[in-house]
Amino acid sequence: LRQGNLDSVAASLMLHHLAKLGYPNHKMLQVLLQASISQLPQAGLPALTSMVWSCAMLKIDPGEAWFAAWEEGFGPRISACPAQELCTCMYSMGVLQYRTSPILLRA
């Protein structure tokens, strides 16, 4: 984590399990989120969905840079996104009170 680079699948699994446990250490979670930023544009839809859901369940704001990278990965694939994953992402964004970019809305 200190190197600032974390595989998206590993990050999504870690966040998902921490969310299930209700892990309260927001400082560690922020480090985890920051380390995942560089991998988000290449992440698969399940990883992107899991990560944004985990943030919502943990009530942790991942920040603008994280959401920009998340949108870069999610936006181009939104038309191929299964309905359940799309609903989970939209619900999670609502919980986080995140206003999506106009680019994602046009996708």
Steps between C-alpha positions, in 0.01 A plus 500: 500500500785738573616477138171655388398225261249224571338257259130580454385146578700491824376846595138413430522177701667676792244781502209259461605286795580804714154637419339173605690521828415869544870589524519845661862607430439774243868596477597150387205490260609831344850355445343195335283716275790723400709195414225371269461819292752410231328165433138620484495591129592139412286333766215270408137584570471262799802662669374853430155412632637334812729790581236773472252287698760444770565873528126558539461230765800634692374857457842610382546769237763372255566851368483670163819343359376151583158565347659650186708182454194286581294681236782457249470125546122478536382755242610328179347170616173632637297373203631145563439518874245247631195662656577376853853646494376826350235532772757423769731770364223760474376416851853525638561833329177626653603387848833677451315807367728502198395700199622322193674675216307599186722259305369201698142620460542505121643149484 
